[in-house]
């Protein structure tokens, strides 16, 4: 098992950049595909990006338009999401999630979730 916790959210102006971090508070992420999702109130959870356990494969959601970059450092037991050119529509809760071995774009495939970190983009 692994437990993950997100950090790095906050308030940023439109057009700005921010990096979200996800750390393992218990266990190790080495054998897990890791993903980022976000969910606004009253909306379905949205897939953002996933990275394979050995860092050779990444997939991104269609709405990212090249603005977000997922990365991981297995030695540091950490996952990252670099977000650039932020828009007000990016305001919501962001979650990292872990799944044993194989990547997936479906939120239901992930077993381990953090509690989320809030990003607010202001004009």
C-alpha positions as CSV (number, residue, x, y, z in Angstrom):
1,X,0.0,0.0,0.0
2,X,0.9,3.6,-0.4
3,X,-0.4,6.8,1.0
4,X,0.0,10.0,-0.8
5,X,-0.4,13.7,0.1
6,X,-0.6,16.7,-2.2
7,X,0.9,20.1,-1.7
8,X,1.8,23.2,-3.6
9,X,-1.7,24.6,-4.2
10,X,-2.5,28.2,-3.6
11,X,-3.5,31.5,-5.2
12,X,-1.9,32.5,-8.5
13,X,-2.7,35.1,-11.1
14,X,-4.0,34.3,-14.6
15,X,-1.1,33.4,-16.9
16,X,1.1,32.4,-13.9
17,X,2.7,29.1,-13.1
18,X,2.7,26.7,-10.2
19,X,4.0,23.3,-9.4
20,X,2.0,20.7,-7.4
21,X,3.8,18.1,-5.5
22,X,2.6,14.7,-4.4
23,X,4.6,12.8,-1.8
24,X,4.3,9.4,-0.3
25,X,3.5,9.6,3.4
26,X,3.6,5.9,3.7
27,X,5.0,3.3,1.4
28,X,6.8,3.9,-1.9
29,X,5.5,5.0,-5.3
30,X,8.2,3.0,-7.2
31,X,5.8,0.3,-8.3
32,X,2.9,2.5,-9.0
33,X,1.6,4.4,-12.0
34,X,0.9,7.9,-10.8
35,X,-1.7,10.3,-12.0
36,X,-3.2,13.7,-11.5
37,X,-6.9,14.5,-11.6
38,X,-9.0,17.5,-10.7
39,X,-12.6,17.9,-9.7
40,X,-14.7,21.0,-9.4
41,X,-17.8,21.1,-7.2
42,X,-20.7,19.4,-9.0
43,X,-18.6,18.1,-11.8
44,X,-17.0,14.8,-12.7
45,X,-13.4,14.1,-11.9
46,X,-11.2,15.1,-14.8
47,X,-8.1,13.2,-15.8
48,X,-5.1,15.4,-16.3
49,X,-2.0,13.3,-16.7
50,X,-0.4,9.9,-15.9
51,X,3.2,8.7,-15.7
52,X,4.3,5.1,-15.7
53,X,6.3,3.6,-12.8
54,X,9.5,3.6,-14.8
55,X,9.0,7.1,-16.3
56,X,9.0,5.9,-19.9
57,X,5.4,6.7,-20.6
58,X,3.1,9.7,-20.1
59,X,-0.4,10.5,-21.2
60,X,-2.3,13.8,-20.9
61,X,-5.9,14.8,-20.9
62,X,-7.2,16.5,-24.0
63,X,-7.9,19.8,-22.2
64,X,-4.3,20.3,-21.1
65,X,-3.2,21.8,-24.4
66,X,0.5,21.4,-23.5
67,X,0.2,23.6,-20.5
68,X,0.8,20.9,-17.8
69,X,3.8,18.6,-17.4
70,X,3.8,15.5,-15.2
71,X,7.0,14.1,-13.8
72,X,8.2,12.0,-11.0
73,X,11.4,11.3,-9.0
74,X,11.3,7.8,-7.7
75,X,14.4,8.3,-5.6
76,X,12.6,11.1,-3.8
77,X,9.3,9.2,-3.7
78,X,7.6,12.2,-5.3
79,X,5.3,13.1,-8.2
80,X,5.0,16.6,-9.7
81,X,2.6,18.6,-11.9
82,X,4.1,21.7,-13.5
83,X,1.3,24.0,-14.6
84,X,1.9,27.0,-16.9
85,X,-0.3,29.7,-18.5
86,X,-2.9,29.1,-15.8
87,X,-6.5,30.1,-16.5
88,X,-9.4,30.9,-14.2
89,X,-11.0,27.7,-15.3
90,X,-8.1,25.8,-13.7
91,X,-9.4,26.8,-10.3
92,X,-10.4,23.6,-8.4
93,X,-9.1,20.8,-6.2
94,X,-6.2,18.8,-7.6
95,X,-5.6,15.1,-6.6
96,X,-2.8,12.7,-7.1
97,X,-3.6,9.0,-7.3
98,X,-1.6,5.8,-7.5
99,X,-2.3,2.5,-9.2
100,X,-0.2,-0.6,-9.1
101,X,2.1,-1.0,-12.2
102,X,-0.1,-0.1,-15.2
103,X,-1.2,3.3,-16.3
104,X,-4.8,4.2,-16.8
105,X,-6.8,7.3,-17.7
106,X,-9.8,6.2,-15.7
107,X,-10.2,7.5,-12.1
108,X,-11.9,4.3,-11.1
109,X,-8.8,2.4,-11.8
110,X,-6.8,4.1,-9.0
111,X,-6.8,2.7,-5.6
112,X,-4.9,5.3,-3.6
113,X,-5.8,9.0,-3.4
114,X,-4.7,12.0,-1.6
115,X,-7.0,14.5,0.0
116,X,-6.4,17.2,-2.7
117,X,-4.8,20.6,-2.8
118,X,-6.7,23.7,-3.9
119,X,-5.6,25.9,-6.8
120,X,-7.2,29.3,-7.2
121,X,-6.4,31.3,-10.3
122,X,-7.4,35.0,-10.1
123,X,-7.6,37.6,-12.8
